[in-house]
Amino acid sequence: MIQKCEHCRTPFAWGQIFKSLWFAFQPVTCRNCGTEHKVANASRLMAVMLLLVPVIVVFIFMENSSIVMPLLLIIAADSLLLPFILKYEKLEKQLDTNNGNR
């Protein structure tokens, strides 16, 4: 099940989460209320492990083409299922303690 906005309970779109995943875990903005959510740290770690481990195995067994295709299918399946697995948390806005002086 796709996660919902913590503020208004509107479900995120699968495409929003998929795009966030492939663009370095960018925050997802609720389509209804505009609340921004970031990927929870535990979910980031899980996503990296699910995607990175098969990639490493592919590179190790590159000569054996019979194992490469199944691993590439696993990577594709992982990336398609991750939007249902990732957990998001409301992004807390940081206070500008520099008063705009940069």
C-alpha positions, 0 to 999 in steps of 0.5 A: 500500500502506498504511504499517505500524507501525514497531514491530510492522509492523501495517498502519494502517487506511485510515480511521485515516489518512483521519481523521488527514488531515482532522483536521489530521494528528493522530497515528495510533496503532497498533491492535496495540501503541499506538505513535503515528506522525505524518505525515512533514513531506514527506508533509504538504507533498505532501498540502497541495499535492495538495489546495490547488492544485486548490482554488485553481484552482477559485476562479480559474475559478469562473465557468467551471462546466465546469472546476469539476466535474472539479477537484472530482473531482480533489480527491475522488480525491486525498483518497481516495488520500492514505492510500496515499501518506502516510508516517508516522514513529514519534512520539518522546516529548518529555521534560518538562524543566519537571518538571511545573511549568507 
